Amino acid sequence: MSEPEQLSLGAVIRDARKERGWSQTALGEKSGVSRPTIARVESDSDVTTATLAKIAEALGLTLELKGRG
């Protein structure tokens, strides 16, 4: 049995936004992050943890960091 397909962080954010019926602009307004930044996050460009935290909070998601070992 194969591992479940893992979505990129950007895909998770995009899917959560679309599930709520929000545009990138709406998510930006709710999170205090600009629409161009939302677009960069969804395309898996570099993003700060502070920005991710704002977006996750607006979407009702949690961030979890795990060690590699």
N, C-alpha and C positions, 0 to 999 in steps of 0.2 A: 504494500500500500504506500502511495507516495505522500509526501508532505503536502498539507494544504497550501494553495497558492498564497503568497504573502503580498499584500498590496504595499505600494510605496506610501510614505507619509503624506505626500501630496494627494494621492488618490484617496486616502482615508478622509482627508480634510474636504476634498471636492465632493465625495460621496455623501458625507454627513451634511454638507451645505445643501446639496441638491435634495436630499431626503426631507429637508425642512422647507424646500421650495424657495430658498433664498438665492438672490443674485450675489455675485462677488461684492457689489457695492453695498448690499444690505448687510452682508457679513462684516465688511469693513466698518460700517457704521456701528454695528453692535459690539464689535471688538475694539474699536479705536485704532484700527490698522487701515492704511490706505488700500484702495482697490488694486493698484499695481502690485503692492506687496502680497495681497491675497493671491493674485495671479502667479507671482513668483513662487510662493509656497506650493501652490497646486502643481506647478511644473517642476517641483523638486529642486529648486535653486537654493542656495545657501540662505539660512534664516537663523535668527538668534533664538535662544530658548525663551527669552522674554516675549518675543513676538508669538512664538508657538503657544505659550501659556495664555496669552490674551485671546488667541483664536480658539483654543481648546475650551476655555471658560465660556466664551460666547456660544459655542456649539454644545456645551454640556458634556464635554469629553474630559478625560483625565490623561495626563502624561505620566509615563512610568519609565524610569531609567534603570537598567539592569547592568550589572558587571558582566564581563565576558568570561570570567573564570568560574 
